[in-house]
C-alpha cells in the first residue's frame, strides 16, 4: 500500500498567509498569523511532506503580508509621536 502524503501543514501555512494579508491593517492579528504561517510552511518543506506548492504559497503570502503591517505600525507610531 502506498503512503498518502500529508498536506495539513501546507494548507495551514497557506490559510494563515492569506489571513495575514487580509488582516494586514490589524497588526495584532496579522503578525502572529504571518509568523506561524512561515513556521508551518518551512516545516512542511523541510519534512518533504506533500503540498510543496501550497507550502511555498503560504511562505510567500506570510512574508509579503509583513511589509504592509510594518508600514502601518511605523506610520501609526509616527502619527502618535507627532501628536504628543
Backbone as numpy.savetxt, mean C-alpha at the origin, in Angstrom:
# Nx Ny Nz CAx CAy CAz Cx Cy Cz
-1.14 -35.38 -7.01 -1.97 -34.21 -7.01 -1.09 -32.96 -7.01
-1.45 -31.98 -7.80 -0.68 -30.74 -7.84 -1.04 -29.83 -6.67
-0.02 -29.11 -6.21 -0.27 -28.14 -5.16 -0.86 -26.88 -5.76
-1.89 -26.36 -5.13 -2.51 -25.12 -5.61 -1.76 -23.94 -5.02
-1.36 -23.00 -5.87 -0.65 -21.82 -5.39 -1.59 -20.91 -4.63
-1.14 -20.43 -3.50 -1.93 -19.52 -2.68 -1.70 -18.09 -3.14
-2.78 -17.37 -3.33 -2.67 -15.98 -3.78 -3.21 -15.01 -2.73
-3.39 -15.47 -1.52 -3.98 -14.63 -0.48 -3.16 -13.39 -0.15
-1.85 -13.56 -0.02 -1.00 -12.41 0.29 -1.00 -11.40 -0.85
-1.01 -11.90 -2.08 -1.02 -11.01 -3.24 -2.30 -10.20 -3.32
-3.41 -10.87 -3.10 -4.71 -10.19 -3.15 -4.80 -9.16 -2.03
-4.37 -9.52 -0.84 -4.41 -8.58 0.29 -3.53 -7.37 0.03
-2.36 -7.59 -0.57 -1.47 -6.48 -0.89 -2.11 -5.55 -1.91
-2.74 -6.11 -2.93 -3.36 -5.28 -3.95 -4.56 -4.50 -3.39
-5.36 -5.15 -2.57 -6.52 -4.47 -1.98 -6.07 -3.34 -1.06
-5.06 -3.58 -0.25 -4.56 -2.53 0.64 -3.92 -1.40 -0.14
-3.25 -1.72 -1.24 -2.68 -0.67 -2.08 -3.75 0.21 -2.70
-4.82 -0.40 -3.17 -5.93 0.37 -3.75 -6.61 1.21 -2.68
-6.82 0.64 -1.50 -7.43 1.41 -0.40 -6.55 2.57 0.02
-5.25 2.37 0.01 -4.37 3.46 0.41 -4.36 4.58 -0.62
-4.56 4.26 -1.90 -4.68 5.32 -2.91 -5.99 6.06 -2.75
-7.07 5.33 -2.53 -8.40 5.96 -2.40 -8.43 6.89 -1.19
-7.82 6.47 -0.09 -7.85 7.26 1.13 -6.56 8.04 1.36
-5.89 8.45 0.28 -4.59 9.11 0.43 -4.70 10.49 1.09
-5.88 11.07 1.12 -6.06 12.36 1.81 -6.19 12.19 3.32
-6.43 10.98 3.77 -6.55 10.69 5.19 -5.34 9.87 5.62
-4.35 10.55 6.17 -3.07 9.91 6.47 -3.21 8.79 7.49
-4.13 8.90 8.42 -4.27 7.89 9.45 -4.83 6.58 8.90
-5.39 6.60 7.71 -5.85 5.38 7.05 -4.84 4.94 5.99
-4.34 5.88 5.23 -3.50 5.57 4.07 -2.14 5.01 4.45
-1.48 5.59 5.42 -0.13 5.15 5.75 -0.10 3.72 6.29
-0.96 3.33 7.23 -0.93 1.92 7.66 -1.29 0.94 6.54
-2.26 1.31 5.70 -2.62 0.43 4.58 -1.45 0.27 3.62
-0.75 1.35 3.33 0.38 1.29 2.40 1.53 0.47 2.98
1.82 0.66 4.24 2.92 -0.07 4.85 2.62 -1.57 4.90
1.41 -1.91 5.30 1.04 -3.33 5.34 0.98 -3.92 3.93
0.53 -3.11 2.96 0.50 -3.57 1.57 1.89 -3.87 1.03
2.86 -3.02 1.37 4.24 -3.25 0.94 4.79 -4.52 1.59
4.51 -4.70 2.86 5.01 -5.89 3.58 4.41 -7.16 2.99
3.09 -7.16 2.77 2.45 -8.36 2.23 2.88 -8.65 0.80
3.03 -7.61 -0.01 3.49 -7.81 -1.38 4.91 -8.35 -1.43
5.77 -7.80 -0.59 7.14 -8.30 -0.52 7.21 -9.73 -0.02
6.38 -10.06 0.96 6.35 -11.43 1.48 5.85 -12.40 0.42
4.86 -11.98 -0.35 4.33 -12.84 -1.40 5.37 -13.08 -2.50
6.11 -12.04 -2.87 7.15 -12.21 -3.88 8.33 -13.03 -3.35
8.66 -12.87 -2.09 9.79 -13.58 -1.51 9.51 -15.07 -1.36
8.29 -15.42 -1.02 7.95 -16.84 -0.84 7.59 -17.52 -2.15
7.51 -16.76 -3.23 7.21 -17.27 -4.56 5.90 -18.06 -4.60
4.92 -17.55 -3.89 3.59 -18.13 -3.99 2.93 -17.56 -5.23
1.74 -17.98 -5.54 1.06 -17.53 -6.75 0.67 -16.07 -6.70
0.25 -15.55 -7.84 -0.22 -14.18 -7.91 0.87 -13.14 -7.97
1.91 -13.41 -8.77 3.04 -12.47 -8.84 2.58 -11.11 -9.37
1.70 -11.09 -10.35 1.23 -9.83 -10.91 0.46 -9.00 -9.90
-0.38 -9.67 -9.11 -1.13 -8.95 -8.08 -0.21 -8.44 -6.98
0.83 -9.20 -6.66 1.77 -8.75 -5.64 2.53 -7.52 -6.11
2.93 -7.51 -7.38 3.63 -6.35 -7.92 2.69 -5.15 -7.97
1.43 -5.38 -8.35 0.44 -4.29 -8.37 0.22 -3.74 -6.97
0.18 -4.60 -5.98 0.03 -4.15 -4.60 1.21 -3.33 -4.13
2.42 -3.77 -4.49 3.62 -3.01 -4.13 3.62 -1.64 -4.79
3.30 -1.61 -6.08 3.33 -0.34 -6.81 2.28 0.63 -6.28
1.06 0.16 -6.09 0.00 1.05 -5.60 0.28 1.53 -4.18
0.85 0.67 -3.37 1.17 1.07 -1.99 2.26 2.13 -1.97
3.28 1.95 -2.78 4.37 2.92 -2.82 3.91 4.23 -3.43
3.12 4.15 -4.50 2.63 5.37 -5.15 1.69 6.15 -4.23
0.93 5.48 -3.40 -0.01 6.18 -2.53 0.69 6.96 -1.42
1.91 6.62 -1.11 2.63 7.35 -0.07 3.00 8.76 -0.52
3.17 8.98 -1.82 3.57 10.31 -2.32 2.49 11.36 -2.04
1.22 11.17 -2.46 0.22 12.21 -2.14 -0.04 12.34 -0.64
0.10 11.25 0.09 -0.10 11.32 1.53 0.96 12.19 2.18
2.20 12.04 1.76 3.27 12.86 2.30 3.08 14.32 1.91
2.62 14.56 0.67 2.35 15.93 0.24 1.25 16.56 1.09
0.19 15.81 1.38 -0.91 16.33 2.22 -0.41 16.62 3.62
0.41 15.76 4.18 0.93 15.97 5.54 1.81 17.21 5.58
2.71 17.36 4.61 3.62 18.51 4.58 2.84 19.80 4.37
1.88 19.79 3.45 1.07 20.97 3.21 0.25 21.36 4.43
-0.38 20.38 5.04 -1.17 20.66 6.23 -0.35 21.18 7.38
0.82 20.60 7.58 1.64 21.08 8.69 2.20 22.47 8.41
2.49 22.80 7.15 2.97 24.16 6.86 1.86 25.19 7.01
0.63 24.81 6.66 -0.50 25.73 6.86 -0.73 25.95 8.35
-0.70 24.89 9.12 -0.89 25.04 10.57 0.25 25.84 11.21
1.45 25.63 10.69 2.60 26.37 11.21 2.50 27.87 10.91
1.94 28.22 9.77 1.84 29.64 9.42 0.71 30.32 10.21
-0.24 29.55 10.68 -1.34 30.15 11.45 -0.92 30.45 12.89
-0.03 29.67 13.44 0.32 29.85 14.85 1.70 30.35 14.99
